[in-house]
Amino acid sequence: MKNTALTMTHEALGAKMAPFAGYKMPISYEGVTVEHETVRNGLGVFDVSHMGEFLIEGPNALDLIQKVTSNDASKLTIGKAQYSCLPNETGGIVDDLIVYRVKEETYLLVVNASNIQKDWDHISKYNETIHAGMKDISENYSLLAIQGPKAVEAMQALTSVDLAEIKFYNFVVADFAGIEHVIISATGYTGSGGFEIYCKNTEVKQVWDKVMEAGADFGIKPIGLAARDTLRLEMGYCLYGNDITDETSPLEAGLGWITKFTKDFVNSEALAKEKERGPSRKLVGFALDDRGIPRQGYDIVDGHGKTIGIVTSGTMSPSLGKGIGLGYVPTVFSEVGSKIKIQIRKNAIPATVVKLPFYKG
């Protein structure tokens, strides 16, 4: 098990630790519901330093990124970030990621912790003919997600830049918590606003301490990965390994908006054909009509009890107080308002397909 630079800090705070993507990570501190509500209504901080970071540099950097990602990175100006995915050659997804344009010819790719080696190998394969500069800096950098509606107000004292001016999916490289050249990014995985802070491992303890100090008057709390999961699910955000995999296409997963056919990218021809004929199944959000908690792997059945799909993510929504989930169903069942059932042990619980996000704020 690898540690992050803050593992001992989490243990000292009494976090429940567990293995996650090869790292020893804080899963919860006080409990999922309390932590979830802290982020929705106030302010919480997550250590997500297990995430991977690659630098793609040089005159051919954009060519490589355009080839391996589905979104159009030519639209990125310095200081902007973009959600994207790495399509594979067989119609599925290698990973989803965020692409940051840091300088004219320097891009930062932030990838999922469990896929660092897989992503590196995949991108490297296409770089054999493109020859961009590639650097894996994952082991040297830490990432904190400061999330919640009070984030701007609470963190303003830690930096000379106007945090309120940083628009969603934009970032600055600036001073933060007494450290120079920190990436302050208006991104996150919770749907409650806030920032993600990228800094070196040697700097993150100072940043963490100052963030906790600055947030004290605003009720800041450390938050574990379990609440991160319930928060992202309420927003209908995909989780790699659950809702998107090597076997799910971006079009099935509702990621057509990050799949731009204005350029040639890995498997773009096949995906364009899939778009034309329409995917045969779609990822939908559903809410249970009766009591119950849907879980990953549960069957989705029709009115006759026939299995038509599978739950990819499910939970009891702390904000809505009912069971919600994501799952793949045949396109005919994907319309909002469609009635399906979720097989929870011996009972088929009625559910309704709903428009995402579940949580409207």
Wavefront OBJ file of the C-alpha trace (Angstrom):
o trace
v 0.000 0.000 0.000
v 1.297 3.433 -0.921
v 0.764 6.375 1.400
v -0.032 9.950 0.440
v 2.015 12.730 2.059
v -0.936 13.206 4.452
v -1.615 9.607 5.528
v -0.313 10.202 9.054
v -2.401 13.391 9.297
v -5.578 11.442 8.474
v -4.705 8.705 10.963
v -4.119 11.332 13.664
v -7.571 12.761 12.888
v -9.105 9.321 13.477
v -9.992 8.587 9.862
v -11.192 5.134 8.911
v -8.467 4.108 6.437
v -8.769 1.499 3.689
v -6.955 0.453 0.517
v -8.071 2.356 -2.576
v -6.342 2.142 -5.984
v -3.156 0.905 -4.322
v -3.132 3.691 -1.707
v -4.055 3.791 1.958
v -6.845 6.381 1.859
v -9.277 8.022 4.328
v -12.744 6.560 3.658
v -14.595 8.438 6.394
v -14.062 10.439 9.586
v -17.432 11.072 11.247
v -19.672 9.145 8.870
v -20.798 9.488 5.275
v -24.053 11.398 5.841
v -22.522 14.033 8.138
v -19.568 14.531 5.793
v -21.836 14.674 2.729
v -23.998 17.384 4.305
v -20.914 19.332 5.405
v -19.868 19.680 1.748
v -23.378 20.382 0.431
v -24.051 23.133 2.978
v -20.660 24.366 4.104
v -17.088 23.354 3.497
v -15.030 20.181 3.403
v -11.550 19.171 2.281
v -10.584 15.893 0.602
v -7.105 14.468 0.132
v -7.201 13.053 -3.397
v -3.430 12.885 -3.863
v -3.729 9.343 -5.229
v -4.827 10.807 -8.587
v -2.322 10.668 -11.453
v -0.711 13.631 -13.206
v 1.064 13.587 -16.575
v 2.786 16.529 -18.251
v 2.554 16.571 -22.054
v 4.934 19.166 -23.474
v 6.551 20.573 -26.594
v 5.479 21.542 -30.112
v 3.679 18.191 -30.642
v 1.842 18.173 -27.295
v -1.513 19.255 -28.717
v -1.267 16.732 -31.578
v -0.863 13.887 -29.081
v -3.710 15.087 -26.867
v -6.004 15.524 -29.885
v -5.227 11.975 -30.998
v -5.821 10.218 -27.662
v -8.703 12.256 -26.176
v -12.304 12.542 -27.336
v -12.849 16.237 -26.604
v -11.414 19.068 -28.722
v -8.351 20.295 -26.811
v -7.616 22.926 -29.494
v -10.340 24.989 -27.804
v -8.276 25.236 -24.609
v -6.543 28.524 -23.888
v -3.991 28.926 -21.078
v -5.844 28.789 -17.758
v -8.681 26.598 -18.983
v -9.449 22.954 -18.173
v -11.524 20.406 -20.067
v -13.251 17.169 -19.128
v -12.475 14.416 -21.635
v -11.961 10.684 -22.058
v -9.426 8.338 -23.626
v -11.328 6.126 -26.090
v -9.882 2.650 -26.719
v -9.725 0.855 -30.069
v -12.761 -1.354 -29.421
v -15.489 1.182 -28.625
v -14.892 1.528 -24.882
v -13.077 3.970 -22.597
v -9.538 3.634 -21.220
v -10.214 6.375 -18.640
v -11.835 9.742 -18.106
v -9.589 12.685 -17.292
v -9.179 16.450 -17.055
v -6.853 18.273 -19.463
v -5.334 21.581 -18.287
v -3.508 23.970 -20.607
v -0.775 25.333 -18.338
v 1.423 27.105 -20.923
v 1.453 27.526 -24.705
v 2.984 24.046 -25.207
v 2.436 22.477 -21.762
v -0.621 20.456 -20.774
v -1.403 18.679 -17.515
v -3.479 15.504 -17.718
v -5.128 14.392 -14.477
v -6.140 10.732 -14.546
v -7.705 8.212 -12.182
v -5.440 6.616 -9.592
v -6.282 3.034 -10.544
v -5.469 3.712 -14.213
v -2.129 5.557 -14.020
v -0.021 2.806 -15.608
v -2.733 1.780 -18.078
v -3.226 5.383 -19.252
v 0.516 6.013 -19.504
v 0.995 2.911 -21.661
v -1.975 3.784 -23.866
v -0.850 7.375 -24.487
v 2.795 6.303 -24.955
v 1.730 3.889 -27.703
v 0.334 6.757 -29.790
v 3.270 8.994 -28.925
v 5.693 6.675 -30.745
v 4.880 8.488 -33.990
v 3.985 11.938 -32.571
v 7.031 12.491 -30.285
v 5.608 14.869 -27.669
v 7.414 15.239 -24.329
v 5.781 13.036 -21.656
v 6.443 13.103 -17.922
v 4.650 11.156 -15.188
v 4.746 13.449 -12.119
v 2.104 11.530 -10.121
v 4.513 10.446 -7.362
v 5.675 14.017 -6.635
v 2.397 15.905 -6.502
v -0.497 16.110 -4.065
v -4.064 17.186 -4.683
v -6.579 18.647 -2.239
v -10.216 19.247 -3.123
v -11.716 22.092 -1.074
v -15.426 21.776 -1.789
v -18.627 23.468 -0.705
v -20.540 26.753 -1.036
v -18.308 28.502 1.519
v -15.047 27.708 -0.307
v -14.479 31.111 -1.938
v -15.142 33.109 1.220
v -13.147 30.807 3.499
v -10.069 30.422 1.278
v -9.741 34.021 0.024
v -7.373 34.934 2.880
v -4.861 32.329 1.636
v -4.164 33.848 -1.787
v -3.612 37.166 -3.571
v -5.871 36.196 -6.513
v -9.611 36.895 -6.474
v -11.084 33.403 -6.081
v -14.570 34.591 -7.039
v -13.169 35.519 -10.465
v -12.066 31.945 -11.303
v -14.877 30.521 -13.399
v -15.877 26.840 -13.440
v -13.271 24.730 -15.272
v -10.744 27.580 -15.206
v -7.577 27.719 -13.114
v -4.692 29.982 -12.103
v -1.107 29.278 -11.101
v -0.633 31.506 -8.071
v 0.359 31.777 -4.417
v -1.734 29.797 -1.960
v -1.245 29.114 1.761
v 2.248 30.619 1.679
v 3.398 28.482 -1.270
v 4.222 29.990 -4.662
v 3.161 28.433 -7.995
v 0.215 26.355 -6.836
v -2.530 25.379 -9.302
v -5.864 26.668 -8.002
v -8.549 25.075 -10.156
v -12.313 25.710 -10.037
v -13.048 22.030 -10.599
v -14.351 19.263 -8.380
v -16.398 16.106 -8.214
v -19.122 17.178 -5.787
v -21.408 19.667 -7.546
v -21.175 22.090 -4.619
v -18.474 24.411 -5.935
v -14.967 24.931 -4.646
v -11.401 24.406 -5.764
v -8.792 21.750 -6.365
v -5.259 22.576 -5.258
v -2.218 20.961 -6.895
v 1.086 21.289 -5.060
v 4.234 19.296 -4.354
v 4.216 16.522 -1.746
v 6.720 18.549 0.288
v 4.266 21.473 0.423
v 0.931 19.789 1.021
v 1.115 19.520 4.829
v 1.557 23.302 5.074
v -1.322 23.809 2.632
v -3.568 21.368 4.534
v -2.846 23.030 7.901
v -3.507 26.534 6.571
v -6.687 25.412 4.783
v -7.994 23.888 8.036
v -7.040 27.060 9.925
v -8.650 29.426 7.379
v -11.766 27.263 7.221
v -12.190 26.866 10.993
v -14.668 29.761 11.319
v -16.646 28.312 8.405
v -17.000 24.837 9.938
v -14.517 23.103 7.629
v -14.095 19.361 8.126
v -11.930 16.678 6.535
v -14.011 14.477 4.234
v -13.407 10.880 3.168
v -13.800 9.091 -0.148
v -17.149 7.509 0.820
v -18.854 10.920 0.900
v -17.051 11.874 -2.317
v -18.865 8.952 -3.910
v -22.346 9.906 -2.655
v -21.769 13.541 -3.671
v -20.687 12.652 -7.222
v -23.524 10.170 -7.629
v -26.126 12.812 -6.700
v -24.691 14.855 -9.594
v -24.829 11.888 -11.977
v -21.052 12.080 -12.529
v -19.534 8.895 -13.953
v -17.064 6.857 -11.900
v -14.486 4.900 -13.867
v -14.728 1.163 -13.141
v -18.447 1.483 -12.371
v -20.333 3.606 -14.895
v -17.642 3.773 -17.568
v -15.209 0.983 -18.416
v -13.227 -0.532 -21.279
v -16.554 -1.983 -22.459
v -18.764 1.139 -22.352
v -18.773 3.671 -25.178
v -18.787 7.414 -24.432
v -22.071 7.699 -26.384
v -23.803 5.012 -24.296
v -22.516 6.724 -21.152
v -24.064 10.073 -22.060
v -20.650 11.551 -22.830
v -21.497 12.585 -26.384
v -20.886 16.193 -25.263
v -17.164 15.437 -24.783
v -16.910 13.405 -28.004
v -16.081 15.829 -30.824
v -16.021 14.538 -34.383
v -14.367 17.717 -35.664
v -11.008 15.894 -35.478
v -9.516 12.454 -35.904
v -8.969 10.572 -32.632
v -8.606 6.963 -31.493
v -11.587 4.955 -32.815
v -13.404 8.120 -33.933
v -14.636 6.512 -37.138
v -16.412 3.669 -35.319
v -17.821 6.045 -32.693
v -19.148 8.362 -35.436
v -21.012 5.384 -36.929
v -22.393 4.491 -33.511
v -23.624 8.064 -33.120
v -25.306 7.905 -36.501
v -27.262 4.730 -35.780
v -27.757 5.556 -32.088
v -26.466 3.428 -29.186
v -28.501 0.325 -28.354
v -28.278 0.994 -24.613
v -27.860 4.080 -22.469
v -26.682 4.997 -18.990
v -29.633 6.431 -17.055
v -30.284 7.861 -13.638
v -33.123 6.307 -11.650
v -34.791 6.927 -8.311
v -36.546 4.196 -6.347
v -40.299 4.693 -5.890
v -40.285 2.590 -2.686
v -37.809 2.036 0.138
v -34.557 0.300 -0.679
v -30.922 0.907 -1.534
v -29.699 0.014 -5.019
v -26.116 -1.242 -5.228
v -23.604 -1.809 -8.003
v -24.236 -5.147 -9.724
v -27.957 -5.394 -8.961
v -30.149 -6.376 -11.916
v -32.503 -3.926 -13.576
v -35.694 -5.721 -14.669
v -38.785 -4.835 -16.692
v -42.440 -5.220 -15.657
v -42.340 -8.946 -16.511
v -39.305 -9.611 -14.327
v -36.949 -9.956 -17.302
v -33.411 -8.671 -16.730
v -32.788 -5.701 -19.031
v -29.724 -4.079 -17.468
v -27.458 -3.635 -14.500
v -26.922 -1.041 -11.778
v -23.455 0.519 -12.119
v -23.637 2.849 -9.084
v -26.220 3.115 -6.328
v -26.710 4.592 -2.880
v -29.150 6.093 -0.405
v -29.001 9.787 -1.332
v -28.313 11.844 1.817
v -29.706 15.006 0.180
v -32.880 13.434 -1.226
v -33.503 10.734 1.360
v -34.194 8.006 -1.199
v -32.416 5.303 -3.165
v -30.805 6.535 -6.386
v -28.542 4.960 -8.957
v -27.081 4.813 -12.439
v -27.352 1.865 -14.774
v -27.407 0.738 -18.381
v -30.748 -0.075 -19.976
v -31.901 -0.650 -23.589
v -32.525 2.722 -25.278
v -36.270 2.071 -25.313
v -36.255 2.277 -21.464
v -34.003 5.357 -21.325
v -36.630 8.113 -21.629
v -37.204 10.227 -18.517
v -40.293 8.875 -16.756
v -39.742 5.276 -17.912
v -40.699 2.684 -15.300
v -38.174 -0.012 -14.402
v -37.542 -2.237 -11.388
v -34.397 -2.879 -9.379
v -33.902 -6.417 -8.117
v -32.885 -6.023 -4.467
v -32.458 -9.551 -3.134
v -35.890 -11.226 -3.592
v -37.800 -8.018 -4.246
v -38.147 -6.107 -7.526
v -38.455 -2.499 -6.323
v -40.207 -0.064 -8.716
v -38.057 2.836 -9.938
v -38.391 5.749 -12.345
v -35.832 7.010 -14.862
v -35.091 10.651 -13.947
v -33.249 13.581 -15.498
v -29.743 14.119 -14.150
v -28.463 15.536 -11.903
v -30.463 14.039 -9.038
v -29.399 16.929 -6.788
v -30.413 20.344 -8.128
v -28.891 22.467 -5.349
l 1 2 3 4 5 6 7 8 9 10 11 12 13 14 15 16 17 18 19 20 21 22 23 24 25 26 27 28 29 30 31 32 33 34 35 36 37 38 39 40 41 42 43 44 45 46 47 48 49 50 51 52 53 54 55 56 57 58 59 60 61 62 63 64 65 66 67 68 69 70 71 72 73 74 75 76 77 78 79 80 81 82 83 84 85 86 87 88 89 90 91 92 93 94 95 96 97 98 99 100 101 102 103 104 105 106 107 108 109 110 111 112 113 114 115 116 117 118 119 120 121 122 123 124 125 126 127 128 129 130 131 132 133 134 135 136 137 138 139 140 141 142 143 144 145 146 147 148 149 150 151 152 153 154 155 156 157 158 159 160 161 162 163 164 165 166 167 168 169 170 171 172 173 174 175 176 177 178 179 180 181 182 183 184 185 186 187 188 189 190 191 192 193 194 195 196 197 198 199 200 201 202 203 204 205 206 207 208 209 210 211 212 213 214 215 216 217 218 219 220 221 222 223 224 225 226 227 228 229 230 231 232 233 234 235 236 237 238 239 240 241 242 243 244 245 246 247 248 249 250 251 252 253 254 255 256 257 258 259 260 261 262 263 264 265 266 267 268 269 270 271 272 273 274 275 276 277 278 279 280 281 282 283 284 285 286 287 288 289 290 291 292 293 294 295 296 297 298 299 300 301 302 303 304 305 306 307 308 309 310 311 312 313 314 315 316 317 318 319 320 321 322 323 324 325 326 327 328 329 330 331 332 333 334 335 336 337 338 339 340 341 342 343 344 345 346 347 348 349 350 351 352 353 354 355 356 357 358 359 360 361
